[in-house]
Amino acid sequence: VVLAGGGFKRGYAHGTTDAQGMAAATDPCLPDDVSSTIFANLGIDPKLEINSSTGRPIQLFREGTVVDKLLA
């Protein structure tokens, strides 16, 4: 994933991969982590619950955590 602007570090490669470059070897960053980090950087709590049209509470990101290492 390549990101530009939005408070992210410039020229930063996060973690390492295995010898084949197929899987994260250290400090994996999952899609929910990236999304949670973007929302937090926008001032929106990634654990915020919103209600569906039927009144059912839905959490924005159940699994993601904010990855401060990605932010400038």
N, C-alpha and C positions, 0 to 999 in steps of 0.2 A: 504494500500500500504506500502510495506517495501522497503526502499532505503538504499543502502550502498555506502559510499564513495562519490565522486563528490562534496565535499564541504558542504554536509548536516550535520546537528547536529546529534550527536550520542545519541541514547536512548531518543529521543524527541517525545512526543505525542502531536499533534496539535489540539487544540479546545476540545470541549466536545460533548457527545452524549446525546440523551434523555434517559429516564429511561430504555427503552428496548434495547438501543444500535442500533436502526434501522435508526436514522437520526441525522444529525449534529444539535446540540443545539446552539452552539456558534462558530463563526469564521469558517464557512465551507470552505473547500479547494477543488475546482472542478478539474477535469482532465486537463482542459486547464490552470488552475493556476499552477499545478505541471509541465506541459510541458513548460509553459512560464518561470518558475523559472529555470528549467534545461537549456533551451536555453540561458537565460540571464547569468547563471553561466558559460556557455561555451563561452561567449563573443558575442553571436548572439542576435541581437535585436528581441524580440518576435513580434514586430509590423512591422517587415521588410516585404516589398512587393516584391514578385518574379513574373516573367512573365511566364505564361504557354506556351506551344509550339505554341499556336495560338496568343500569345501576350497579353492575358488577365491578368491583375494584380491580384494576389492572396496574401492576407495577411496570414502570418504563423498562427497566433492565433488572431482571432477577439475578443474573449471574455475573454481570460486569462489575469491575472495580476501577476506580480512577487510577491511572498510571502517571504519577507525578513526574517520572523521569522523561516523559515525552514532551513536557511543557517547558517553555523557555523561562 
